[in-house]
Every structure is written in C-alpha cells, then in structure tokens.
C-alpha cells in the first residue's frame, strides 16, 4: 500500500507540474487583454458550437446550487456559471497557476466565488457539501481516476447532480501548443477574410 501511494503521489506531482507550466489556452508569456474572451469563444464556437448547444449537452447547476467547479483551469466554467447567476461557486484546481489566472478574471466583479488549490483525488471538503459538481475534461488526467470519482460522489449531496466529461481524440486540443501560434498569425494577417 505504501508503494502504491508513493507511486500515485509521484504521478500527481507530474500532473501538477505539467498544468502549472501549461495552463489551458495560456500560450503567451504576456497575459493578453482579451485572453478570457478568446478562451470563452473557443469553448462556445469550437468545442460546443454555441451556448445553446452547451446548455443542451451539459447538466447545469441551478441558481441556488452550491456548485463545485472541479478542475476549474483558467476559469471558463467558473465564469459561465457566474454569468448564469449561480449564487455560490467553489473553483478548485491542482494547478496554482490556473487558479491564479481564474481569480484574475473576477478581480473587479462582485462575486461569491472561492478559489482553492486541491487535488481532486483528495478533496478537503466535508461529505455532502455540494448540490452540483462540474468536472469537465479532468478525471482522465488523474493517476487514480476511480479515487477522483469517489471524491466527487463523497462531496456531492444526496440528490445532487454531477456533470463529468472526458475527451478522447480531439485533434485541436491535443495539438493546441503547435496550432495556436499558426492560428494567431493567420488571424492577424487574414482575419478579415477568414
């Protein structure tokens, strides 16, 4: 058991290091003014094809739900729930860099969002804390996926809902670091004609 825990601990450290060095959609060393707008548009237009499409495919929290955005990354879902009017949101990610980027989005907005750096395999919340758990594109990155699912179940209230997704062979997401610079150049020079 000790060797198993040590093995998973080393893997979690690798996952944490990777996401601290490569926060999703943040490819430029300088923080772009329109970064959040670009990431939101990417989700809406290329991953889900529209906000309406997203609302049909994902279980969304109700306004009064105490909501956990697990694996919040740079904040797309946190902001989406905020814009929907969800009253209480807890944003959690393993990556400090991602949590810091997510926090920055809300610096000047009055909100009821708390931010935490935590491992989804070992959450620091009481049992049955949340009415809704959102975990999009996260659990397949964890070394012990079953443990992450168990934690989601543990912190979810009886009768609550979880929305969990994984992605498989998405060419754009797998090759984002290579495609982003090319796309940026194309938009800069040909954006009006695309």
C-alpha positions as CSV (number, residue, x, y, z in Angstrom):
1,X,0.0,0.0,0.0
2,X,2.9,2.4,0.8
3,X,4.5,1.8,-2.6
4,X,1.1,2.3,-4.3
5,X,0.5,5.6,-2.5
6,X,4.1,6.7,-3.3
7,X,3.6,5.8,-7.0
8,X,0.4,7.8,-7.2
9,X,1.9,10.7,-5.3
10,X,4.7,11.0,-7.8
11,X,2.3,10.9,-10.7
12,X,0.1,13.6,-9.1
13,X,3.3,15.8,-8.8
14,X,4.0,15.3,-12.5
15,X,0.4,16.2,-13.4
16,X,0.6,19.3,-11.2
17,X,3.9,20.4,-12.7
18,X,2.6,20.0,-16.2
19,X,-0.6,22.1,-15.6
20,X,1.4,24.8,-13.8
21,X,3.7,25.0,-16.8
22,X,0.9,24.7,-19.4
23,X,-2.4,26.3,-18.2
24,X,-5.0,25.6,-20.8
25,X,-5.2,28.2,-23.5
26,X,-2.4,30.4,-22.0
27,X,0.3,30.0,-24.5
28,X,1.8,33.6,-24.5
29,X,4.2,34.7,-21.8
30,X,2.4,38.0,-21.6
31,X,-1.2,37.9,-20.3
32,X,-3.3,39.2,-23.2
33,X,-6.0,41.7,-22.5
34,X,-8.6,39.6,-24.5
35,X,-7.4,36.2,-23.1
36,X,-10.7,35.4,-21.3
37,X,-12.8,36.4,-24.3
38,X,-10.7,34.2,-26.6
39,X,-10.9,31.2,-24.3
40,X,-14.7,31.6,-23.9
41,X,-15.2,31.9,-27.7
42,X,-13.0,28.8,-28.2
43,X,-15.3,26.8,-25.9
44,X,-18.5,28.2,-27.3
45,X,-17.6,28.1,-31.0
46,X,-15.3,25.2,-31.5
47,X,-15.9,22.8,-28.6
48,X,-19.7,23.1,-28.2
49,X,-20.6,25.1,-31.3
50,X,-22.8,27.5,-29.3
51,X,-24.0,28.4,-25.9
52,X,-27.4,26.8,-26.7
53,X,-25.5,23.6,-27.7
54,X,-23.7,23.6,-24.4
55,X,-26.9,24.1,-22.4
56,X,-28.4,21.0,-24.2
57,X,-25.3,18.8,-23.6
58,X,-24.2,19.6,-20.0
59,X,-26.1,19.3,-16.7
60,X,-26.0,22.9,-15.4
61,X,-26.4,24.0,-11.8
62,X,-29.5,25.8,-10.6
63,X,-29.1,29.4,-9.4
64,X,-29.3,28.3,-5.7
65,X,-27.0,25.3,-6.0
66,X,-23.8,25.3,-4.0
67,X,-21.6,24.4,-7.0
68,X,-18.1,22.9,-7.2
69,X,-16.1,23.6,-10.4
70,X,-13.6,20.8,-10.1
71,X,-10.6,21.2,-12.3
72,X,-11.5,24.8,-13.0
73,X,-8.5,25.5,-15.0
74,X,-8.3,29.1,-16.2
75,X,-12.0,29.7,-15.5
76,X,-14.3,29.1,-18.4
77,X,-16.8,27.1,-16.4
78,X,-16.5,29.3,-13.3
79,X,-17.3,32.3,-15.4
80,X,-20.1,30.6,-17.3
81,X,-21.8,29.6,-14.0
82,X,-21.3,33.1,-12.7
83,X,-22.9,34.6,-15.8
84,X,-25.8,32.2,-15.4
85,X,-26.4,33.7,-11.9
86,X,-25.3,30.7,-9.8
87,X,-25.1,32.1,-6.3
88,X,-22.2,30.1,-4.7
89,X,-19.3,28.7,-6.7
90,X,-16.2,27.0,-5.4
91,X,-13.4,26.8,-8.1
92,X,-10.8,24.1,-7.5
93,X,-7.7,23.1,-9.5
94,X,-4.5,21.2,-8.8
95,X,-2.6,24.0,-10.6
96,X,-1.8,27.1,-8.7
97,X,-1.1,28.9,-11.9
98,X,-4.5,28.1,-13.3
99,X,-6.3,29.1,-10.1
100,X,-4.4,32.4,-10.2
101,X,-5.5,33.0,-13.8
102,X,-9.1,32.1,-12.9
103,X,-9.0,34.5,-9.8
104,X,-7.8,37.4,-12.0
105,X,-10.9,37.2,-14.1
106,X,-13.0,38.1,-11.1
107,X,-10.8,40.8,-9.5
108,X,-13.2,43.6,-10.3
109,X,-16.5,41.7,-10.2
110,X,-18.6,41.4,-7.1
111,X,-18.9,37.6,-6.6
112,X,-19.4,34.8,-4.2
113,X,-16.6,32.5,-5.6
114,X,-14.0,30.8,-3.5
115,X,-10.8,29.5,-5.1
116,X,-8.8,26.5,-3.8
117,X,-5.7,24.6,-4.9
118,X,-6.6,21.0,-4.3
119,X,-6.1,17.5,-5.7
120,X,-9.4,16.1,-7.0
121,X,-8.3,12.7,-5.6
122,X,-8.2,14.1,-2.1
123,X,-10.6,17.0,-1.6
124,X,-10.7,18.9,1.7
125,X,-14.4,19.4,1.8
126,X,-16.9,17.8,4.2
127,X,-19.1,14.9,2.9
128,X,-22.2,16.1,1.0
129,X,-21.1,19.7,0.7
130,X,-22.2,20.5,-2.9
131,X,-25.5,20.4,-4.8
132,X,-23.7,20.3,-8.1
133,X,-20.2,19.2,-9.1
134,X,-18.9,20.2,-12.6
135,X,-15.8,18.3,-13.7
136,X,-15.1,18.7,-17.4
137,X,-12.1,17.2,-19.1
138,X,-10.3,16.5,-15.8
139,X,-10.6,12.9,-14.4
140,X,-8.8,11.3,-17.3
141,X,-5.7,13.3,-16.3
142,X,-5.7,11.9,-12.7
143,X,-3.4,9.0,-11.9
144,X,-6.2,7.3,-9.9
145,X,-9.4,8.1,-11.8
146,X,-11.5,5.9,-9.5
147,X,-10.4,7.8,-6.4
148,X,-11.3,11.1,-8.1
149,X,-14.8,9.8,-9.0
150,X,-15.2,8.6,-5.4
151,X,-14.3,12.1,-4.1
152,X,-16.9,13.6,-6.4
153,X,-19.5,11.2,-5.1
154,X,-18.4,11.9,-1.5
155,X,-18.7,15.7,-1.6
156,X,-22.0,15.6,-3.6
157,X,-25.2,15.9,-1.6
158,X,-27.8,13.2,-1.8
159,X,-30.0,14.1,-4.8
160,X,-27.3,16.4,-6.2
161,X,-26.0,16.2,-9.7
162,X,-22.6,15.8,-11.2
163,X,-21.6,16.7,-14.8
164,X,-18.5,14.9,-15.8
165,X,-16.9,14.6,-19.2
166,X,-13.7,13.3,-20.7
167,X,-12.2,14.0,-24.1
168,X,-10.6,11.4,-26.2
169,X,-9.2,12.1,-29.7
170,X,-9.7,15.8,-30.2
171,X,-7.0,16.9,-32.7
172,X,-7.3,20.6,-31.8
173,X,-6.8,20.1,-28.1
174,X,-4.0,17.5,-28.5
175,X,-2.1,19.9,-30.8
176,X,-3.1,23.3,-29.3
177,X,0.5,24.3,-28.4
178,X,1.5,23.8,-32.1
179,X,-1.6,25.2,-33.7
180,X,-2.1,28.3,-31.6
181,X,0.9,30.3,-33.0
182,X,-0.1,29.5,-36.5
183,X,-3.8,30.4,-35.9
184,X,-2.7,33.7,-34.3
185,X,-0.7,34.7,-37.4
186,X,-3.5,33.7,-39.7
187,X,-6.0,35.8,-37.8
188,X,-3.6,38.8,-37.6
189,X,-3.0,38.8,-41.4
190,X,-6.1,37.3,-42.8
191,X,-8.7,37.6,-40.0
192,X,-11.0,39.9,-42.0
193,X,-11.1,37.4,-44.9
194,X,-11.5,34.2,-42.8
